[in-house]
């Protein structure tokens, strides 16, 4: 029997260590080294298999302007929101990782996409978590075309690539990366070593054969991708499908994309026939109550390459506790605490003895700073119990000195708000368009005190 070698791999950065230690030398994380056993000659066997199997020809040196971009045409998936997040379509030879919580709809989205693409392209769907009968029942329930899609139930990575070499699909889905394994790696499926080796093996096959590879990944309790962090460095595109079981809407967000813009957002609605794309998500997030209430205002956030109108709500109430609570849903908790300090110092409003709850309607996670001004105005509205105008829209970044800083694409945000019928806007002075917006009153402010006077 071959002698086993022992290696220690960091679950955060994927670096190898000769022996176990409490802290990783590369990334500085503590207690992240995981042990796995590797048969002697494993690396050499992998290299020999690559040379004898599907290894390509030796690469040639080319001048940058002589590279023919027509060699990598985009393949439209048929779903506009999906193509938006991918950067315009599928790229041959790319590896795409789709993560999300159980029940978010990852398998449903890929099954819908492949069933329609299989009518023009060769596609292979590999399922490791479900049986073929379960996938067929889902396809029948969703009323999908099932005449041309090829299915395979397998968890051995080498057998999956061997079947792919035989059928030569242009699209390959592996559901999921946490259940597949490599026989030579002496660890359980889903471990650090198995996930890293299997992902590298599948990605190498996709690059050398020009196959579009989709990998399905699970997430941990805190919402991060399960498995080693090095998995995100191996693939070309990483997208997350977010949405709870209590909501019928799902958001598809791009986290990493080598072929397009990151932080693109696609919105889907879960129906009895699967995921349906929502082409105008602002109309969904603006389904406000007909009765005006304090603590509510509409902001314009920029998601990828388009503006999105979202309602933000705040509730300020007397706290029975010695340490008042600060709860932020859809926003950064630390930024909320910082903005409350700015409101006290430069706005003259003390909420130190109040509970402050803020929420972004629709389950959207706002990652940019353009929501600062709208958040503070919603807090002031709730604290004073004054209703803000229903046709008001607000955006702008708030600095520690109380200044209102400009945000990118200000004019496009205003045009989007005007298209949805908003008549009044409070924006940073640097974002005020010179010609104005027809039918909209624009109030430009430079300091937080000016914004408070405007409302």
C-alpha positions, 0 to 999 in steps of 0.5 A, a space after each residue: 500500500 502506498 505511504 500516505 502523506 499528511 498536509 494541513 490546508 487553511 480553510 480561509 486562504 487555501 495555503 498548505 502547511 507542513 505541520 499543524 499550527 494555531 495560526 495561518 502564516 499567510 492570512 493570519 486566521 486562527 484555528 483554520 488549518 484542516 488535516 487531510 491525507 494524500 497518497 504518495 505520488 498523488 501530485 505526479 499521478 494528477 500531472 500524468 493524467 492531465 498529460 495523457 487525458 484532455 491536456 491541450 497544446 502548449 500555449 503560444 506567446 501573442 501580442 495583446 492587440 493580436 488576440 482574436 476576441 471572436 474566439 470566445 463568443 457569448 452564449 445567451 441563456 435565454 433569461 435576461 436577468 441571468 445574463 445581466 448578472 453573468 455579464 452578458 451571457 455564458 462564456 465558453 471555458 468559464 467556471 461559474 459558481 452558484 451559491 445560496 441557502 437550501 431552498 433558494 432555487 439554485 437547482 431550479 434556476 439551472 434546470 430551467 436554463 439547461 432545459 431550454 438551452 439543450 434544445 440548441 446546445 449539448 448539455 449535461 446535468 450531473 446530480 449528486 444530491 438527488 436521484 434522476 427521478 427527483 429531478 425528472 419530477 421537478 422538471 415535469 412539475 415546472 412543465 419544462 422541455 425534457 426531450 434533449 437534456 442529458 442527465 447523470 447521477 454520479 459523485 466521482 469527479 473522474 467518472 464525471 469528466 470521463 462521461 463528459 469526454 464521451 458526450 462532449 457537452 457544451 454546458 456542464 452542471 455539477 450539483 453540488 461541489 460539496 458532494 462530489 469526491 476524488 478517490 485518491 484524496 483521503 477525506 470525506 466529501 465536502 472537506 477542504 481537500 475534497 472541495 479544492 481538488 474536485 473544483 481544480 479538476 473540473 475547472 481544468 477540464 472546462 478550460 481545456 475543452 471550452 465547456 461552460 461549467 456550473 458548480 452549485 455550492 452551499 453556504 454556511 450559517 453566516 451566509 458565506 460559501 462553505 468550503 475553502 476560500 480558495 474555491 472562489 479564486 479558482 472559478 471565473 464567476 461567483 454569484 449568490 442566490 438570496 431569498 428566504 422561504 417566506 418571500 416569493 422574490 429571489 435576488 441573484 447577485 454577482 460577487 466575482 466576475 472576470 467577464 463583466 461587472 460585479 455587484 450586478 443584481 437580478 430579481 426573480 419571482 418564485 412561482 409554481 412554474 419556477 423562477 420568473 425574471 422581474 424586468 422592473 424590480 423598482 415597481 416591486 420594491 415601491 409597493 408602498 401603503 396608500 396611507 402615509 406614515 412617518 419614518 418612511 422614505 424612498 432612496 435610489 441605490 445603484 446596483 451594478 449597471 442600473 438604478 433601483 428605487 427602494 423604500 427604507 423604513 425607520 422606527 425610533 422608540 423609547 428604550 426600556 433598557 439601559 443600553 438602547 438597541 440598534 437593529 439594521 436589516 439590509 444595512 451595515 450595523 456599524 454604519 448605522 451607529 456612525 450615522 447616529 453619532 453624526 446626527 447628534 453632532 451636526 444635526 442636533 438630534 439626540 437619540 441616545 436613549 431611544 431604540 432605533 430599528 431600520 429596515 430595507 423593504 423587500 429584503 434588498 441588501 444595500 451595500 453602498 453609501 448613497 443610502 446615508 442621507 435617506 436613512 437619517 431623514 427616515 430616522 428624523 421622520 420617525 423620531 419627530 413623528 412627521 410624515 415625509 412627502 409621498 413623492 419625495 426621493 432622497 440619496 447622498 453620502 454623509 461624511 463625519 463632518 456632516 457634509 453631503 458628498 456626491 454619489 456616482 451616476 446621480 443624473 441616472 438615479 434622478 431620471 429613474 425616479 422621475 420615470 416612476 412619478 416622483 416630483 421632489 428630490 433631495 440630493 447632494 449639490 454636486 449631483 444636481 443636473 445643470 438643466 434640471 429634470 422635467 417635472 421634478 423639484 430638485 433640492 441640492 444640499 451641502 450639509 446635513 443641517 440643510 437637508 433637515 431644514 428642507 424637510 
